[in-house]
């Protein structure tokens, strides 16, 4: 799966990518991916990793963010836009980003 995500990034057509473990809590198991390797390509191709705010998905957590913060990348905090009521969860994503020590400039 790592190579598949890297190939998508290398097309140059991807601005934001969800490359966490792509899980749905209690519905879909995580898939195996080398976050460090993918983050190298995010930096090279200026692709922002997604911090999904939905509690059911919650992709990158604060520990993952801290590990990837050594790279010169921007992050995208979003809600996935599946439902207007999901906007209430945006604060969760912002809180996760803050716990990972992300600033406005990242």
C-alpha positions as a printed Julia matrix, in Angstrom:
106×3 Matrix{Float64}:
   0.0    0.0     0.0
   2.92   2.35    0.65
   4.02   2.24   -2.97
   0.47   2.81   -4.16
   0.2    6.02   -2.12
   3.65   7.17   -3.24
   2.7    6.58   -6.88
  -0.37   8.76   -6.43
   1.72  11.55   -4.9
   4.33  11.31   -7.68
   1.72  12.11  -10.34
   1.85  15.72   -9.21
  -1.96  15.84   -9.27
  -2.45  15.28   -5.55
  -2.56  18.27   -3.2
  -3.91  16.59   -0.06
  -3.66  12.91    0.76
  -5.13  10.7     3.4
  -2.37   8.25    4.04
  -2.92   7.41    7.65
  -3.99   3.89    8.4
  -7.27   4.49    6.54
  -9.4    2.84    9.12
 -13.0    3.13   10.12
 -13.16   2.41   13.82
 -15.01  -0.88   14.42
 -15.75  -1.23   10.69
 -12.58  -1.44    8.62
  -9.14  -2.55    9.82
  -6.07  -0.39    9.33
  -3.85  -1.06    6.35
  -0.12  -1.34    6.52
   1.73   1.77    5.35
   5.15   3.28    5.98
   4.25   6.81    7.06
   7.85   7.99    7.14
   8.46   6.93    3.55
   5.23   8.5     2.33
   5.97  11.72    4.2
   9.29  12.04    2.35
   7.33  12.14   -0.89
   4.79  14.55    0.58
   7.67  16.92    1.23
   9.21  16.44   -2.21
   5.94  16.87   -4.12
   4.37  19.49   -1.81
   1.46  17.24   -0.81
  -0.33  17.89    2.48
  -1.16  14.95    4.74
  -4.76  15.01    5.9
  -5.72  15.28    9.53
  -9.31  14.05    9.36
 -11.41  15.38   12.24
 -14.13  12.74   12.15
 -13.94  10.62   15.32
 -14.82   7.49   13.34
 -11.82   7.96   11.05
  -9.32  10.1    12.97
  -6.39   9.47   10.66
  -3.17  11.06   11.83
  -3.01  11.33   15.58
  -0.78  13.64   17.6
   2.03  11.06   17.82
   2.04  10.58   14.05
   2.1   14.34   13.54
   5.06  14.73   15.9
   6.93  12.02   13.97
   6.28  13.69   10.62
   6.95  17.23   11.84
  10.65  16.91   10.96
   9.63  17.28    7.31
   8.93  20.62    5.68
   5.26  20.0     4.89
   1.87  21.62    5.35
  -1.03  19.69    6.85
  -4.69  19.77    5.94
  -7.16  19.66    8.83
 -10.61  18.82    7.55
 -13.83  16.95    8.22
 -14.11  14.99    4.99
 -17.29  16.95    4.08
 -19.6   13.96    4.25
 -22.35  15.76    6.13
 -22.98  19.35    7.24
 -23.31  18.14   10.83
 -19.71  16.93   10.73
 -18.51  20.55   10.9
 -18.94  20.28   14.66
 -15.96  17.9    14.69
 -13.49  20.4    13.21
 -12.35  21.4    16.7
 -11.24  17.79   17.29
  -8.94  17.92   14.27
  -7.54  21.28   15.28
  -6.95  19.95   18.79
  -5.11  16.95   17.35
  -2.94  19.24   15.24
  -2.14  21.37   18.29
  -1.2   18.31   20.34
   1.16  17.43   17.49
   2.66  20.94   17.85
   1.53  22.15   14.43
   1.37  25.92   14.06
  -0.65  28.06   11.63
   2.29  28.15    9.23
   2.39  24.38    8.91
